Amino acid sequence: MYTSTFIFDAKPFDDEFHRFNDEIAEHARAIPGFLGMGVHKEAKSVREKWIESYRVVIAEVLSTYGQAGLGLEHVPHAPSRG
């Protein structure tokens, strides 16, 4: 399993931002296996209206800890060694 984390310095959000954000969430939730938020191409094309600098971090999840059943259905397999 992989995660994508979007870190940014926000400018003031307006109604258009919230509309894009809601649309992104709706489309992302429809993806089989979806576990969190994603990025929409149209929203990304106008991101300078709401976002200063940003960074995207893509990471492979090797394990999870804590209470089961809190929205994370997939438990990744440990990587094989050797």
Backbone torsions as a table, in degrees:
resi	resn	phi	psi	omega
1	MET	NA	143.8	178.3
2	TYR	-121.1	153.4	174.1
3	THR	-122.9	153.2	173.9
4	SER	-126.9	122.3	-179.1
5	THR	-115.4	128.0	-179.0
6	PHE	-107.3	115.2	-178.1
7	ILE	-113.6	130.6	-176.3
8	PHE	-154.3	159.7	170.6
9	ASP	-93.5	116.4	-174.6
10	ALA	-86.1	143.4	166.0
11	LYS	-94.8	176.0	177.7
12	PRO	-61.0	135.6	178.5
13	PHE	-88.3	144.5	177.8
14	ASP	-121.2	-175.3	-178.5
15	ASP	-60.8	-37.8	179.2
16	GLU	-63.1	-40.8	176.9
17	PHE	-58.7	-47.9	-178.1
18	HIS	-64.4	-34.2	176.1
19	ARG	-64.5	-46.8	177.3
20	PHE	-61.2	-44.6	-178.4
21	ASN	-60.2	-42.9	178.0
22	ASP	-65.3	-39.6	179.2
23	GLU	-65.9	-41.8	177.6
24	ILE	-58.5	-49.1	-178.0
25	ALA	-61.6	-41.7	180.0
26	GLU	-62.4	-46.5	179.5
27	HIS	-66.1	-42.9	-178.1
28	ALA	-63.9	-42.4	-179.9
29	ARG	-62.7	-21.7	-179.9
30	ALA	-81.4	-9.0	-179.4
31	ILE	-78.8	124.4	177.8
32	PRO	-56.6	131.6	179.4
33	GLY	83.9	0.0	-179.2
34	PHE	-61.4	134.8	-179.8
35	LEU	-122.6	-7.6	-176.8
36	GLY	-162.8	-164.7	-173.6
37	MET	-80.8	153.1	179.2
38	GLY	-129.1	-173.7	-178.1
39	VAL	-119.3	132.6	-179.9
40	HIS	-98.0	134.1	-176.0
41	LYS	-58.2	-42.7	-178.6
42	GLU	-64.7	-43.5	178.6
43	ALA	-63.9	-39.7	179.7
44	LYS	-62.7	-35.0	-177.7
45	SER	-67.5	-20.4	179.0
46	VAL	-117.2	20.1	-175.4
47	ARG	-59.3	-27.6	-177.6
48	GLU	-62.2	-16.0	176.2
49	LYS	-69.8	-30.1	-172.9
50	TRP	-123.2	-13.4	-172.4
51	ILE	-130.3	129.5	174.1
52	GLU	-80.3	-121.6	177.8
53	SER	-74.6	154.2	179.5
54	TYR	-149.8	166.0	177.9
55	ARG	-146.3	138.5	175.5
56	VAL	-114.4	130.0	179.3
57	VAL	-116.5	121.2	175.9
58	ILE	-104.8	128.2	-176.5
59	ALA	-138.7	147.4	174.0
60	GLU	-91.6	130.4	178.4
61	VAL	-87.3	119.4	-179.3
62	LEU	-94.9	-27.2	177.4
63	SER	-162.5	164.2	176.4
64	THR	-130.5	156.9	-177.8
65	TYR	-135.8	159.7	172.7
66	GLY	101.2	-162.6	-176.2
67	GLN	-62.7	124.5	175.9
68	ALA	-73.5	155.2	174.5
69	GLY	81.6	19.2	178.7
70	LEU	-100.0	41.3	175.7
71	GLY	96.9	-5.0	179.3
72	LEU	-109.2	99.6	-175.9
73	GLU	-84.3	-29.1	-176.1
74	HIS	-89.8	130.1	174.4
75	VAL	-114.1	110.8	-175.7
76	PRO	-66.8	152.4	175.8
77	HIS	-79.8	145.7	176.0
78	ALA	-65.4	142.2	178.8
79	PRO	-65.0	144.0	178.7
80	SER	-74.4	146.6	-179.4
81	ARG	-117.3	112.2	175.5
82	GLY	85.4	NA	NA
